[in-house]
Amino acid sequence: MDKKRLEEMMLSGGIKGLSQRELLTLLLEEENELKAIEILDYFEKIQKLRLLTLDDLNSGFNLTKKQKLKMLLTTELANRIYQREFDKRKSLFNSEDVYELIKNEMEYLDKETLSIIILDIKGKILKKEMIYMGTTTSIPVSVKEIFTTPIKLRAYGMILIHNHPTGDAKPSIADDKLTQKIMDASQILSVETIDHIIVGKDEFYSYKNKKLFKI
């Protein structure tokens, strides 16, 4: 479908019926879908566009300055909307709540990232904080740094979250050792480690439940 027909369809209230390629074509103000197809193929899934950087946009797509600005502005707005929704979330009650809250942020990262969600005794979110971004296979971890903010906020506890870029959420031996080390520190520092959740592709593992959840 050409650009003019896509615009007419959108302005007549048919935007919900447009495909991802068509929406991206309109955003880029291209006459056909070739560039949109190329970008979507590069990112594999539309959700990964939230993670794009200027380096990504300079990776051979031959985009104009205006197109790069529009892409960066759109993804920044999407990220701020996501953060606003996160900030509005009052409490967490189970591992499924945690996964639903952070899956779009962590599921498509290509490096292992460790974050914590800090809670009060009623399960209310006090803060979310990224602790480390590592490599595709590991994260350098300092237990002291993990506990710094929870102690400062006088938190009841925290939930650890990290991703496996491979998509397989099953815990490794290194994950088991890290979890035990943090649990031991929790006893000394009086900050409860409520759960440690590993995020994969359409699945997550909860140490609290000792279970792999397929989504």
PALODREN-474149 format. One line per 3 residues: number of its first residue (from 0); their letters; for each residue x, y, z of N, C-alpha, C. Coordinates in nm, 2 decimals. Example, Ala and Ser with C-alpha at 12.3 -4.5 7.8 and 13.67 -1.06 7.14 Angstrom:
2
0 = AS = 1.32:-0.57:0.78:1.23:-0.45:0.78:1.32:-0.33:0.78  1.28:-0.22:0.71:1.37:-0.11:0.71:1.29:0.00:0.79
***
This chain:
215
0 = MDK = 0.08:-0.12:0.00:0.00:0.00:0.00:0.09:0.12:0.00  0.06:0.22:-0.08:0.14:0.34:-0.09:0.12:0.44:0.02  0.21:0.53:0.04:0.20:0.63:0.15:0.07:0.70:0.16
3 = KRL = 0.02:0.75:0.04:-0.10:0.83:0.04:-0.22:0.76:0.09  -0.23:0.63:0.05:-0.34:0.55:0.10:-0.33:0.51:0.24  -0.21:0.49:0.29:-0.19:0.47:0.43:-0.23:0.59:0.52
6 = EEM = -0.19:0.71:0.47:-0.23:0.83:0.54:-0.38:0.85:0.55  -0.45:0.82:0.43:-0.59:0.83:0.43:-0.66:0.73:0.52  -0.60:0.61:0.52:-0.66:0.51:0.61:-0.64:0.55:0.76
9 = MLS = -0.53:0.60:0.79:-0.50:0.64:0.93:-0.59:0.76:0.97  -0.61:0.86:0.89:-0.69:0.97:0.92:-0.84:0.94:0.92  -0.88:0.83:0.86:-1.02:0.80:0.86:-1.05:0.70:0.98
12 = GGI = -0.96:0.69:1.07:-0.98:0.61:1.19:-0.94:0.47:1.18  -0.86:0.43:1.07:-0.82:0.29:1.05:-0.68:0.26:1.10  -0.63:0.34:1.19:-0.49:0.32:1.23:-0.47:0.18:1.30
15 = KGL = -0.57:0.13:1.37:-0.55:0.00:1.44:-0.53:-0.11:1.34  -0.58:-0.09:1.21:-0.57:-0.19:1.11:-0.44:-0.19:1.04  -0.35:-0.09:1.07:-0.22:-0.09:1.00:-0.12:-0.18:1.06
18 = SQR = -0.04:-0.24:0.98:0.06:-0.33:1.03:0.18:-0.25:1.08  0.27:-0.33:1.15:0.39:-0.26:1.20:0.47:-0.20:1.09  0.48:-0.27:0.98:0.56:-0.21:0.86:0.49:-0.08:0.82
21 = ELL = 0.36:-0.08:0.81:0.29:0.03:0.76:0.30:0.15:0.85  0.29:0.13:0.98:0.31:0.24:1.08:0.45:0.30:1.07  0.55:0.21:1.06:0.69:0.26:1.05:0.71:0.33:0.92
24 = TLL = 0.65:0.29:0.82:0.66:0.36:0.69:0.61:0.50:0.70  0.49:0.51:0.76:0.43:0.65:0.78:0.52:0.74:0.87  0.58:0.68:0.97:0.66:0.75:1.06:0.78:0.81:0.99
27 = LEE = 0.84:0.72:0.90:0.96:0.76:0.83:0.93:0.85:0.71  0.80:0.86:0.68:0.76:0.93:0.56:0.82:0.88:0.43  0.82:0.75:0.42:0.87:0.68:0.30:0.76:0.65:0.21
30 = ENE = 0.79:0.63:0.08:0.69:0.61:-0.02:0.65:0.46:-0.03  0.74:0.37:0.02:0.71:0.23:0.02:0.76:0.17:0.15  0.74:0.04:0.17:0.77:-0.03:0.30:0.91:-0.09:0.31
33 = LKA = 1.00:-0.07:0.21:1.12:-0.14:0.20:1.21:-0.10:0.32  1.22:0.03:0.36:1.31:0.07:0.47:1.25:0.02:0.60  1.12:0.02:0.61:1.06:-0.03:0.74:1.08:-0.18:0.75
36 = IEI = 1.07:-0.25:0.65:1.10:-0.40:0.65:1.25:-0.42:0.70  1.34:-0.34:0.64:1.48:-0.36:0.67:1.50:-0.33:0.82  1.44:-0.23:0.88:1.46:-0.19:1.02:1.40:-0.30:1.11
39 = LDY = 1.28:-0.35:1.08:1.21:-0.45:1.16:1.28:-0.58:1.15  1.34:-0.61:1.04:1.42:-0.74:1.03:1.55:-0.72:1.12  1.61:-0.61:1.12:1.73:-0.58:1.21:1.70:-0.60:1.36
42 = FEK = 1.58:-0.55:1.40:1.55:-0.55:1.54:1.47:-0.68:1.58  1.43:-0.76:1.48:1.37:-0.89:1.50:1.23:-0.88:1.55  1.21:-0.81:1.66:1.07:-0.79:1.71:1.05:-0.64:1.74
45 = IQK = 0.92:-0.60:1.72:0.89:-0.46:1.74:0.93:-0.40:1.88  0.92:-0.49:1.98:0.95:-0.45:2.12:1.09:-0.40:2.13  1.18:-0.45:2.05:1.32:-0.42:2.06:1.35:-0.28:2.01
48 = LRL = 1.25:-0.22:1.94:1.27:-0.08:1.90:1.29:0.02:2.02  1.23:-0.02:2.13:1.24:0.06:2.25:1.39:0.08:2.29  1.47:-0.02:2.25:1.61:-0.02:2.29:1.71:0.05:2.19
51 = LTL = 1.65:0.10:2.08:1.74:0.15:1.97:1.82:0.27:2.02  1.94:0.28:1.96:2.03:0.39:1.99:2.07:0.46:1.85  2.14:0.57:1.87:2.18:0.64:1.74:2.28:0.55:1.67
54 = DDL = 2.36:0.47:1.74:2.45:0.38:1.67:2.37:0.28:1.58  2.25:0.23:1.63:2.17:0.14:1.56:2.12:0.21:1.43  2.08:0.33:1.44:2.02:0.41:1.33:2.13:0.44:1.22
57 = NSG = 2.26:0.44:1.27:2.37:0.46:1.17:2.42:0.33:1.11  2.35:0.22:1.14:2.40:0.09:1.09:2.35:0.05:0.95  2.37:0.14:0.86:2.35:0.11:0.72:2.20:0.12:0.67
60 = FNL = 2.12:0.19:0.74:1.98:0.20:0.70:1.96:0.32:0.60  2.06:0.40:0.59:2.06:0.52:0.50:1.94:0.61:0.53  1.92:0.64:0.66:1.82:0.73:0.71:1.86:0.87:0.70
63 = TKK = 1.77:0.96:0.67:1.80:1.10:0.68:1.80:1.15:0.82  1.86:1.27:0.84:1.87:1.33:0.98:1.73:1.34:1.04  1.63:1.38:0.96:1.49:1.39:1.01:1.43:1.26:1.05
66 = QKL = 1.46:1.16:0.97:1.41:1.02:1.01:1.47:0.97:1.14  1.60:0.99:1.15:1.67:0.95:1.28:1.61:1.02:1.40  1.59:1.15:1.38:1.53:1.23:1.49:1.39:1.18:1.53
69 = KML = 1.31:1.15:1.43:1.18:1.10:1.45:1.18:0.97:1.53  1.27:0.88:1.49:1.28:0.75:1.55:1.32:0.76:1.69  1.42:0.84:1.72:1.47:0.86:1.86:1.37:0.93:1.94
72 = LTT = 1.30:1.03:1.89:1.19:1.09:1.97:1.08:1.00:2.00  1.04:0.92:1.90:0.93:0.82:1.93:0.96:0.72:2.03  1.09:0.66:2.02:1.13:0.56:2.12:1.14:0.62:2.26
75 = ELA = 1.19:0.75:2.27:1.21:0.81:2.40:1.07:0.84:2.46  0.97:0.88:2.38:0.84:0.90:2.43:0.78:0.76:2.48  0.80:0.66:2.40:0.75:0.52:2.44:0.82:0.48:2.58
78 = NRI = 0.94:0.51:2.59:1.01:0.47:2.72:0.96:0.55:2.83  0.93:0.68:2.81:0.88:0.76:2.92:0.74:0.72:2.96  0.66:0.68:2.86:0.52:0.63:2.89:0.54:0.50:2.97
81 = YQR = 0.63:0.41:2.93:0.65:0.29:3.01:0.69:0.32:3.15  0.78:0.41:3.17:0.83:0.45:3.30:0.72:0.51:3.39  0.63:0.59:3.32:0.52:0.65:3.39:0.42:0.54:3.44
84 = EFD = 0.40:0.44:3.36:0.31:0.33:3.40:0.38:0.25:3.51  0.51:0.23:3.51:0.58:0.17:3.62:0.56:0.24:3.75  0.58:0.38:3.74:0.58:0.46:3.86:0.44:0.46:3.92
87 = KRK = 0.33:0.44:3.83:0.20:0.44:3.88:0.16:0.31:3.95  0.24:0.21:3.93:0.21:0.08:3.99:0.24:0.09:4.14  0.14:0.06:4.22:0.16:0.08:4.36:0.22:-0.03:4.44
90 = SLF = 0.18:-0.16:4.41:0.23:-0.27:4.49:0.25:-0.39:4.40  0.34:-0.48:4.45:0.36:-0.61:4.39:0.33:-0.72:4.49  0.26:-0.82:4.44:0.21:-0.92:4.53:0.27:-1.06:4.50
93 = NSE = 0.31:-1.08:4.38:0.36:-1.22:4.34:0.46:-1.20:4.22  0.52:-1.31:4.19:0.63:-1.31:4.08:0.57:-1.28:3.95  0.44:-1.32:3.92:0.37:-1.29:3.80:0.36:-1.14:3.78
96 = DVY = 0.32:-1.07:3.89:0.31:-0.92:3.89:0.45:-0.86:3.85  0.55:-0.91:3.90:0.69:-0.85:3.87:0.72:-0.87:3.73  0.70:-1.00:3.68:0.73:-1.03:3.54:0.65:-0.94:3.44
99 = ELI = 0.52:-0.92:3.47:0.44:-0.84:3.38:0.49:-0.70:3.38  0.54:-0.65:3.49:0.59:-0.51:3.50:0.72:-0.49:3.43  0.80:-0.59:3.42:0.94:-0.56:3.37:0.97:-0.64:3.24
102 = KNE = 0.88:-0.72:3.19:0.91:-0.81:3.08:0.95:-0.73:2.95  0.87:-0.62:2.92:0.90:-0.54:2.80:1.03:-0.47:2.81  1.08:-0.44:2.93:1.20:-0.37:2.95:1.32:-0.47:2.93
105 = MEY = 1.31:-0.59:2.98:1.43:-0.68:3.00:1.43:-0.80:2.90  1.32:-0.83:2.84:1.31:-0.96:2.76:1.40:-0.95:2.64  1.42:-0.83:2.58:1.49:-0.83:2.45:1.63:-0.76:2.47
108 = LDK = 1.68:-0.74:2.59:1.82:-0.69:2.60:1.92:-0.79:2.55  2.02:-0.74:2.49:2.12:-0.84:2.44:2.24:-0.85:2.53  2.24:-0.79:2.65:2.34:-0.81:2.75:2.27:-0.84:2.88
111 = ETL = 2.34:-0.92:2.96:2.28:-0.95:3.09:2.28:-0.82:3.18  2.16:-0.80:3.24:2.14:-0.68:3.32:2.08:-0.72:3.45  2.13:-0.66:3.56:2.07:-0.69:3.69:2.01:-0.56:3.75
114 = SII = 1.88:-0.57:3.78:1.81:-0.46:3.85:1.75:-0.51:3.98  1.71:-0.41:4.06:1.63:-0.45:4.18:1.51:-0.36:4.19  1.40:-0.41:4.24:1.28:-0.34:4.28:1.28:-0.34:4.43
117 = ILD = 1.27:-0.22:4.49:1.28:-0.20:4.63:1.14:-0.18:4.69  1.11:-0.25:4.79:0.97:-0.25:4.84:0.96:-0.21:4.99  0.85:-0.16:5.03:0.83:-0.14:5.18:0.75:-0.27:5.23
120 = IKG = 0.72:-0.27:5.35:0.66:-0.39:5.41:0.52:-0.43:5.36  0.45:-0.33:5.29:0.32:-0.35:5.24:0.33:-0.39:5.09  0.46:-0.41:5.04:0.47:-0.44:4.90:0.47:-0.32:4.80
123 = KIL = 0.47:-0.20:4.86:0.47:-0.08:4.78:0.60:-0.06:4.72  0.61:-0.02:4.59:0.74:0.00:4.52:0.79:0.14:4.57  0.91:0.13:4.62:0.99:0.25:4.66:1.07:0.30:4.55
126 = KKE = 1.14:0.21:4.48:1.23:0.25:4.37:1.27:0.13:4.29  1.30:0.15:4.16:1.36:0.05:4.08:1.49:0.10:4.04  1.59:0.02:4.04:1.73:0.06:4.01:1.80:-0.04:3.93
129 = MIY = 1.87:0.00:3.83:1.96:-0.09:3.76:2.09:-0.09:3.83  2.14:-0.21:3.86:2.27:-0.22:3.93:2.39:-0.24:3.83  2.37:-0.33:3.74:2.48:-0.37:3.65:2.43:-0.40:3.51
132 = MGT = 2.51:-0.37:3.41:2.49:-0.43:3.28:2.62:-0.50:3.24  2.61:-0.62:3.21:2.73:-0.70:3.19:2.75:-0.74:3.04  2.79:-0.86:3.02:2.81:-0.91:2.88:2.69:-0.99:2.84
135 = TTS = 2.71:-1.06:2.73:2.60:-1.15:2.68:2.59:-1.27:2.77  2.68:-1.30:2.85:2.68:-1.42:2.93:2.70:-1.41:3.08  2.74:-1.29:3.13:2.76:-1.27:3.27:2.75:-1.13:3.32
138 = IPV = 2.74:-1.11:3.45:2.73:-0.98:3.51:2.83:-0.97:3.63  2.91:-0.87:3.63:3.00:-0.85:3.75:2.92:-0.80:3.86  2.92:-0.86:3.98:2.83:-0.83:4.09:2.90:-0.80:4.22
141 = SVK = 2.87:-0.69:4.28:2.91:-0.65:4.41:2.79:-0.65:4.50  2.79:-0.74:4.60:2.68:-0.75:4.69:2.66:-0.62:4.77  2.77:-0.55:4.80:2.76:-0.42:4.87:2.68:-0.32:4.79
144 = EIF = 2.70:-0.31:4.66:2.63:-0.22:4.58:2.48:-0.25:4.56  2.45:-0.38:4.56:2.31:-0.42:4.55:2.23:-0.37:4.67  2.29:-0.37:4.79:2.22:-0.34:4.91:2.23:-0.19:4.95
147 = TTP = 2.31:-0.11:4.88:2.33:0.03:4.92:2.20:0.11:4.92  2.12:0.11:4.81:2.00:0.19:4.81:1.89:0.13:4.90  1.86:0.00:4.90:1.76:-0.05:5.00:1.79:-0.01:5.14
150 = IKL = 1.92:-0.01:5.18:1.95:0.03:5.32:1.93:0.18:5.34  1.97:0.25:5.24:1.95:0.40:5.24:1.80:0.44:5.26  1.71:0.36:5.19:1.57:0.39:5.19:1.50:0.32:5.31
153 = RAY = 1.58:0.25:5.39:1.52:0.17:5.50:1.41:0.08:5.45  1.43:0.01:5.34:1.33:-0.07:5.28:1.32:-0.20:5.36  1.20:-0.26:5.34:1.17:-0.39:5.40:1.24:-0.50:5.32
156 = GMI = 1.24:-0.48:5.19:1.30:-0.59:5.11:1.32:-0.55:4.96  1.37:-0.64:4.88:1.39:-0.61:4.74:1.37:-0.74:4.66  1.34:-0.72:4.53:1.33:-0.83:4.43:1.44:-0.81:4.33
159 = LIH = 1.52:-0.91:4.31:1.63:-0.90:4.21:1.57:-0.95:4.08  1.61:-0.89:3.97:1.57:-0.93:3.84:1.69:-0.92:3.75  1.71:-1.03:3.67:1.81:-1.02:3.57:1.76:-1.11:3.45
162 = NHP = 1.82:-1.08:3.33:1.78:-1.14:3.21:1.88:-1.24:3.16  1.84:-1.33:3.08:1.93:-1.42:3.00:1.91:-1.39:2.86  2.00:-1.33:2.79:1.99:-1.29:2.65:1.97:-1.42:2.56
165 = TGD = 2.01:-1.53:2.60:1.98:-1.66:2.53:1.83:-1.69:2.51  1.75:-1.63:2.60:1.61:-1.66:2.60:1.57:-1.77:2.70  1.67:-1.85:2.75:1.65:-1.96:2.84:1.65:-1.91:2.98
168 = AKP = 1.54:-1.91:3.05:1.54:-1.85:3.19:1.58:-1.95:3.30  1.62:-2.07:3.26:1.66:-2.16:3.37:1.79:-2.11:3.44  1.80:-2.12:3.57:1.91:-2.06:3.64:2.04:-2.14:3.62
171 = SIA = 2.15:-2.07:3.61:2.28:-2.14:3.60:2.34:-2.16:3.74  2.45:-2.23:3.75:2.52:-2.25:3.88:2.56:-2.12:3.93  2.61:-2.03:3.84:2.65:-1.89:3.89:2.53:-1.81:3.94
174 = DDK = 2.41:-1.83:3.88:2.29:-1.77:3.94:2.26:-1.82:4.08  2.27:-1.95:4.09:2.24:-2.01:4.22:2.34:-1.96:4.33  2.46:-1.94:4.30:2.56:-1.89:4.39:2.54:-1.75:4.43
177 = LTQ = 2.50:-1.67:4.32:2.47:-1.53:4.35:2.35:-1.51:4.44  2.25:-1.59:4.41:2.13:-1.58:4.49:2.16:-1.62:4.64  2.23:-1.72:4.66:2.27:-1.77:4.80:2.35:-1.66:4.87
180 = KIM = 2.44:-1.60:4.80:2.53:-1.50:4.85:2.44:-1.38:4.90  2.34:-1.34:4.82:2.26:-1.23:4.85:2.16:-1.26:4.96  2.11:-1.39:4.96:2.03:-1.43:5.07:2.10:-1.43:5.21
183 = DAS = 2.23:-1.47:5.20:2.31:-1.47:5.33:2.33:-1.32:5.37  2.36:-1.23:5.28:2.37:-1.09:5.32:2.25:-1.03:5.37  2.13:-1.07:5.32:2.00:-1.03:5.37:1.98:-1.05:5.51
186 = QIL = 2.03:-1.16:5.56:2.01:-1.20:5.70:2.09:-1.10:5.79  2.21:-1.06:5.74:2.30:-0.98:5.82:2.25:-0.83:5.81  2.20:-0.79:5.69:2.17:-0.65:5.67:2.02:-0.61:5.70
189 = SVE = 1.94:-0.72:5.73:1.80:-0.69:5.76:1.72:-0.63:5.65  1.76:-0.67:5.53:1.68:-0.64:5.41:1.64:-0.77:5.34  1.51:-0.79:5.34:1.46:-0.92:5.28:1.48:-0.93:5.13
192 = TID = 1.54:-1.04:5.09:1.54:-1.08:4.95:1.42:-1.15:4.92  1.32:-1.09:4.86:1.18:-1.14:4.84:1.18:-1.25:4.73  1.25:-1.22:4.63:1.26:-1.31:4.51:1.37:-1.27:4.42
195 = HII = 1.42:-1.36:4.34:1.51:-1.34:4.23:1.45:-1.39:4.11  1.42:-1.31:4.01:1.35:-1.35:3.89:1.45:-1.34:3.77  1.45:-1.45:3.69:1.53:-1.45:3.57:1.44:-1.44:3.45
198 = VGK = 1.46:-1.34:3.37:1.37:-1.32:3.25:1.43:-1.38:3.13  1.36:-1.47:3.06:1.40:-1.52:2.93:1.30:-1.47:2.82  1.29:-1.55:2.71:1.20:-1.51:2.60:1.07:-1.59:2.63
201 = DEF = 0.97:-1.51:2.66:0.83:-1.57:2.69:0.84:-1.67:2.81  0.93:-1.65:2.90:0.93:-1.73:3.02:1.01:-1.66:3.13  0.99:-1.70:3.25:1.07:-1.65:3.36:1.09:-1.76:3.47
204 = YSY = 1.19:-1.74:3.55:1.22:-1.83:3.66:1.21:-1.75:3.79  1.14:-1.81:3.89:1.13:-1.75:4.02:1.20:-1.83:4.12  1.30:-1.78:4.19:1.36:-1.85:4.30:1.27:-1.87:4.41
207 = KNK = 1.18:-1.78:4.44:1.08:-1.79:4.55:0.99:-1.91:4.53  0.95:-1.93:4.40:0.86:-2.04:4.37:0.93:-2.17:4.33  1.06:-2.15:4.30:1.14:-2.26:4.25:1.08:-2.32:4.13
210 = KLF = 1.04:-2.23:4.04:0.96:-2.28:3.92:0.99:-2.20:3.80  0.99:-2.26:3.68:1.00:-2.19:3.55:0.85:-2.17:3.50  0.82:-2.05:3.47:0.69:-2.01:3.42:0.70:-1.99:3.27
213 = KI = 0.62:-2.06:3.19:0.62:-2.04:3.04:0.50:-1.95:3.01  0.52:-1.84:2.94:0.42:-1.74:2.91:0.36:-1.76:2.77
***
